[in-house]
Amino acid sequence: MDTRRGILIIACGALAREIAALRRMNNWTALDVRCLPAELHNRPERIAPAVRDEIRAQRSRYRTIFVAYGECGTAGKLDAVLEEAGVERIPGAHCYEFLAGARSFEELCEAEPGTFYLTDFLLRHFDRLVIRGLGLDRHPELAGEYFRHYRKLVYLAQTQAPAAIERAQQIAQRMGFEFEHRFTGYGGLGERLGALVSGQDRPAWQA
């Protein structure tokens, strides 16, 4: 008798709340989620090894494994790990692309290459991940070096919350950036996970 569970999503911690919301709204009881620390984005060279270790640790427990990460600055190393394991991920360079949609994101990049993107997660944890994470609380003078090529902040919002939009505007003003707000909802994340659960989009590895 096969006692393994159905589907495991190995996800970036920055998507934990969104995946949990989708799972709850759609009653995806066959889908489990294991989130890796969102702080890995400050050290992208650690993402691929962390995903590889999680796949190895969980593979015997699930019939299907899928990875909810973009390429995320790993310089191809994440895709190499996934190819070796026979596991697929959400397409795109990072979560901004699959939340906004590939075409819309391409248009944003072409309109202003120097754009800093916020999601709901990054907005909630901006001080911890950006200000303290980059040491700007101790050395604010480094902001000019870190962000010298940026001109605009785009808030890709998963929920409609006036207070969140106001907070994003404040961050843009603080950083001296032009501001734009776009409501994306869950974008391609919901579509891909929905297809996965329904069996219309099966990853390469499943036993």
N, C-alpha and C positions, 0 to 999 in steps of 0.2 A: 504493500500500500504506500502510495506516495503521500508523505506527510508535509511536503513543502508548501509554503504559502504561495500566493499568486504572483504579485508584482512588487518589486522593490524599486523605489526611486531614490537614487543617491544624489542628493541635492546640495547646492550651495546654501549656506545658512541665510543668505540674503533673500532667498525665495521661500523660506520656511512658512511664513504667515500666509503667503499667497497660495502655496500648495495645500496647506491645511484648510484654507477657506474653500478652495475648489473641491477638495475631498469631501468636506462637510456638505456643501451645497448639492453635490451630485451623488452623494451616498456611495462613494467609491470604496466599499468595504474591502475589496480584494487588493487594495493598493496600500502599501506601507511606505514610510518615508524615513530615511536616515540622512540627517543634515550635517555637513561638515562646517567648521567654523567660518563665518563670513570674513574674519580677519585674514584668512589665507590670501585674500585679494591684495593685501599689502606685501605679500611674499609669493607671487604667482608661481615661482619655481617649486613651491611645495604642494601645489594643487594636484598635479599628476601623480606623485607618489601617494598622497593621501587617498585619492580616488582608487588607485590600484590596490592599496591595502584593504579598503572597504569592500571592493569587489571580491577579493580573495576571502575575506572574513565571512561574507554573506552568501557566497555563491551556492553553497550546499543547502541553504535554507529556503531559496526562492526558485520558482520556475522561470521567472523573467526578471531581468535587471535592466534598468534604464537610467541614464545619467542626465540630471537637470543642471548642466553647466554649459556655458558657451565655451569658446576657445580660451577666453579670459586671460590673454597675455602669456600663455604657457609656451609660446614659440613652437607649437606643434607637438609638444611632449604629451599633452593630454590625449590628443588624437592617436598618437603612437600607442599609448597604454590601452586605449579603447579598441584599437584595431587588433592588438595582440589578444585581448580578452574576448573579442567578438561582441562588444557591447556598444550600443549607439548612444548618442547624446542629442540634445536639442540643437538644431543647426543655427549657426550665427557666431559672430565674434564674441558676443557677450550678451548679458541679459537685456541691455538697452535695445539691442537689435530685435530679439524675438518678442519683447514686450511692445515695442513701437510698431513692429512689422518691418520686414526687410526693405520694402520700397520706401516707406516713410522715413526710415532711419537713413537710408542712402540719400534722400532728399535733404534731410537735416545736415548731414555731413558735408554735402556739396554746397549748401547754402552758407555754412560757417564751420570750417574744419576745426577751429579752435573753440569747441563747445564742451562744457562741463555738464554731465548729465546727473540728475537726481532721480531716484525711484522713491517709493514710499519708505522702503527699508533704509536707504541711505539718508533720507531726510530725518527719520526718527533717530538715527545714530550718527548724525553728522559730526557732532562734537567729539564723540569717542573715536570714530574711525578716521576722520579727516583732521580735525584740529589736534587732538591728542595723539592720534595714530601717526601723523606726520611730524609731530613735535612742534607744531605751530603755537601751542600754548606756552612753550618754553622759549621758542625762537621765532617770533612772529615775522621777523625780517626774511625768513625763508619763503614766505608766501609768494613774494615777487619772483623768486627763482622757480618754484614749483609750478606756478600758474602763468608764467610770462607769455605763453603762447595762446592763452584762453581769452576769448572775448565775450562769450555768451554762456548763460546757464539755461538749460532746458529741463523743466520738471516733468517727467513722464509719470503721471499719477495713475495708480491702480484704483484708487477710491476718490470720490468727490467730497472733499472736505475743505471748506473755506479757510479754516485755521491753518491747514497744511499748506495751502497756496500762499497764504500770507507769510508763513515761516520760510517758504522757499524764496519768496520775493526778498525777504530780509537778508537771506544768505547771499543772493545775487548782488544786492546793494552793498553788502559788507565786502564782497570780493571785487566790486567794481565792474560787474558783468551786466550786459543786457539780459533781460528775463523773458522767457516764454514758458507757458504752461500748456501741456497737452494731456488730455485724459486718454489713457490707453486701455484701461481695464487690465485684464490678464493677458491680452494679446495672444500670441502664438503659443504661450505656455498652456493655457486652457485647452486650446484646439488639439495640441499634440498629446497631452495627457488623456484627453477624452477619447481620442482615436486609439490610444494604447490600451486603455481599459476596455473599450468596446471590441477589441480584437482586430480593428481595421488597420492598425499600424504596429506590427510586431518588430521589436528589435532583432538584430541578427542572432543574438544568443538567447536561446530558451530551450529547455530540455523537456 
